[in-house]
Amino acid sequence: MAAVLSQQVELGQRATTWRRLLRRSGALLGLSVVVFFVLIAVLAPWIAPFDPLATSWSEVRGAPSAAHLFGSDELGRDVLSRIIWGARASILAGVVSVSISLGLGVPIGMTAGYLGRWADALISRITDAMLACPFLILAIALAAFLGPSLTNAMIAIGISATPVFIRLTRAQVLAAKSEDYVEAARARQPAPAHRAAPHPAEHRGAAHRAGDPRDRRSRHRRGQFVFLGLRTTTTGSKLGKHA
């Protein structure tokens, strides 16, 4: 009975979420743009008219035409094909960077908030030390240490953004520890892991709400790495820049 009631409540919450989304034109527009670029990234091998790395010296800096709708660049490569394939790299950079930050920051933040005492003090001091360094400087240092590549740039951005998620998750856990359901769990005296497990969504929810702007900033940082020569040593393409 309890399982059925819980399922009905969850379905009701989902329906309410969709109704709110449908009432907001701005949210629908944003969702449409995201879905559009995701589809372009997934279907890039089939919808790109040319190989994004193929050069043609007869088409150098060509104007838009029927064959090349967006023209060609200084190496004779089709700009439209490079934009289509570039969606993959740009989306991947943001998603992977934020996933790394969430994967590290949420468990560490929950550990600090739940255990408290010396564990909280140690994690908080390390987090404060990382936050004391400017984000871009720390990310550039990590990228330079790991080497110039797209993978290393995403790892560097993800690690550099982790302290933000640690602090956010820790604050949510500390707030949740005073809730009635936590006090009830303590009264039953279950295992510590069981007390933390029933409501992880409350802690992850705040971190995921911070994930969207962080995803945007991750793609911006990646562009800065390109400018500094710390992203990749191979020829590639991404949205907003033809490398």
C-alpha positions in Angstrom: 0.0 0.0 0.0 2.8 2.4 0.9 4.6 1.6 -2.3 1.6 2.3 -4.4 0.9 5.6 -2.6 4.6 6.6 -3.1 4.3 5.8 -6.8 1.1 7.9 -7.1 2.8 10.8 -5.4 5.8 10.6 -7.7 3.6 10.5 -10.8 1.6 13.5 -9.5 4.8 15.5 -9.0 6.0 14.6 -12.5 2.7 15.8 -14.0 2.9 19.0 -12.0 6.4 19.6 -13.3 5.3 19.1 -16.9 2.3 21.5 -16.4 4.6 24.2 -15.1 7.0 23.7 -18.0 4.2 23.9 -20.6 2.9 27.2 -19.0 6.3 28.9 -19.4 7.2 29.9 -23.0 10.8 30.8 -22.0 11.4 27.3 -20.6 9.9 25.7 -23.6 12.1 27.8 -25.9 15.2 26.9 -23.9 14.3 23.2 -23.9 13.8 23.3 -27.7 17.2 24.9 -28.2 18.9 22.3 -26.0 17.1 19.4 -27.8 18.0 20.9 -31.2 21.7 21.0 -30.5 21.7 17.6 -28.9 20.1 16.1 -32.0 22.6 17.9 -34.2 25.4 16.4 -32.1 24.0 12.9 -32.2 23.1 13.0 -35.9 26.3 14.7 -37.0 27.7 11.8 -39.1 24.5 11.7 -41.1 23.6 15.3 -41.6 27.0 16.9 -42.1 27.4 17.5 -45.9 31.2 17.2 -45.9 34.1 15.8 -43.8 34.8 18.6 -41.3 38.6 18.0 -41.7 38.7 17.7 -45.5 40.5 20.6 -47.1 40.2 22.0 -50.6 42.6 24.7 -51.8 40.2 25.7 -54.5 37.6 26.6 -51.9 39.8 28.7 -49.5 37.7 31.4 -47.9 34.8 30.6 -50.2 31.6 32.6 -50.0 28.3 30.9 -49.1 27.0 28.9 -52.0 24.7 26.0 -52.8 27.5 23.5 -52.1 28.8 25.3 -49.0 25.8 27.0 -47.3 28.0 28.7 -44.7 31.1 29.1 -47.0 34.5 27.7 -46.3 37.4 28.7 -44.0 41.0 29.6 -44.6 41.9 25.9 -45.3 39.0 25.3 -47.6 37.0 23.3 -45.0 33.2 23.4 -45.0 32.1 25.7 -42.2 28.6 24.2 -41.8 30.1 20.7 -41.4 32.5 22.0 -38.8 29.7 23.7 -36.9 27.6 20.5 -36.9 30.5 18.3 -35.7 31.6 21.1 -33.3 28.3 20.6 -31.4 29.6 17.3 -30.1 32.8 18.7 -28.6 31.0 21.7 -27.1 28.2 19.7 -25.5 30.6 17.0 -24.4 32.9 19.5 -22.7 30.1 20.9 -20.6 28.4 17.6 -19.7 31.6 15.7 -18.8 33.0 18.6 -16.7 29.8 19.0 -14.7 29.5 15.2 -14.3 33.0 15.1 -12.9 32.2 18.0 -10.5 28.9 16.3 -9.4 30.5 12.8 -9.1 33.2 14.2 -6.8 31.5 17.1 -5.1 28.2 15.5 -4.0 29.6 12.4 -2.2 32.4 14.4 -0.5 29.9 17.1 0.5 27.5 14.6 1.9 30.3 12.9 3.8 31.4 16.2 5.3 27.9 17.3 6.3 26.8 13.9 7.7 30.0 12.9 9.6 30.8 16.4 10.9 33.6 16.8 13.4 37.2 16.2 12.1 36.0 14.9 8.7 34.0 18.1 8.1 36.8 20.3 9.3 39.4 18.5 7.1 37.2 18.6 4.0 36.1 22.2 4.6 39.7 23.4 4.9 40.8 21.7 1.7 37.7 23.1 0.0 38.5 26.6 1.3 42.1 26.3 0.0 40.8 25.4 -3.5 38.3 28.2 -3.4 41.0 30.7 -2.4 42.6 30.1 -5.8 40.9 31.8 -8.8 39.0 29.2 -10.8 40.6 30.0 -14.1 44.2 29.9 -12.6 43.6 26.6 -11.0 42.0 25.1 -14.1 44.8 26.3 -16.3 47.4 24.9 -13.9 45.8 21.5 -13.9 45.4 21.5 -17.7 49.0 22.5 -18.2 50.1 19.7 -15.7 48.0 17.1 -17.4 48.8 18.1 -20.9 47.0 19.8 -23.8 44.0 17.7 -24.8 40.2 17.9 -24.7 40.0 15.1 -22.1 42.5 16.7 -19.8 40.8 20.1 -20.2 37.5 18.6 -19.1 39.1 16.9 -16.2 40.8 20.1 -15.1 37.6 22.1 -15.3 35.6 19.4 -13.5 38.1 19.2 -10.6 38.4 23.0 -10.4 34.6 23.3 -10.1 34.3 20.5 -7.5 34.6 22.8 -4.4 31.4 24.7 -5.3 29.4 21.5 -5.3 31.1 20.3 -2.1 30.0 23.4 -0.3 26.5 23.4 -1.7 25.9 19.7 -0.9 27.4 20.1 2.6 25.0 23.0 3.3 22.0 21.0 2.2 23.0 18.0 4.3 23.4 20.2 7.4 20.0 21.6 6.8 18.4 18.2 6.3 20.0 16.8 9.5 17.5 18.9 11.5 14.4 17.7 9.6 11.8 15.6 11.3 12.3 12.5 9.1 16.0 12.4 10.1 15.1 12.7 13.8 12.6 9.8 13.3 15.3 7.7 11.6 17.7 8.4 14.5 15.0 7.3 17.0 14.7 3.9 15.2 18.5 3.7 15.4 19.2 2.1 12.0 22.7 1.9 10.5 24.2 5.3 9.7 24.2 4.5 5.9 20.4 3.8 6.1 19.8 7.2 7.7 21.4 9.0 4.9 20.1 6.9 2.1 16.3 7.5 2.1 16.3 11.1 0.9 19.4 11.6 -1.3 17.4 13.5 -3.9 17.1 16.5 -1.6 20.9 16.8 -1.5 21.4 16.1 -5.2 18.6 18.4 -6.3 20.4 21.5 -5.2 23.6 20.4 -6.8 21.8 19.7 -10.1 20.2 23.1 -10.0 23.7 24.6 -9.9 24.7 22.3 -12.7 23.1 24.1 -15.6 25.0 27.5 -15.2 28.1 25.6 -14.4 27.7 23.6 -17.6 27.6 27.0 -19.5 30.7 28.3 -17.7 32.5 25.0 -18.4 32.1 25.5 -22.1 33.3 29.1 -21.7 36.4 28.0 -19.8 37.1 25.5 -22.6 37.2 28.3 -25.0 39.7 30.1 -22.9 41.9 27.0 -22.9 41.8 27.0 -26.7 43.0 30.6 -26.7 45.9 29.6 -24.4 46.8 26.5 -26.3 46.0 24.1 -23.5 43.1 22.2 -24.9 44.2 20.0 -27.7 47.1 19.3 -30.1 45.0 17.9 -32.9 42.8 19.6 -35.5 39.2 19.7 -34.4 36.1 21.9 -34.3 33.6 23.2 -31.8 30.8 25.7 -31.6 31.9 29.3 -31.8 35.5 28.5 -32.9 37.1 26.7 -35.8 40.4 25.2 -34.6 
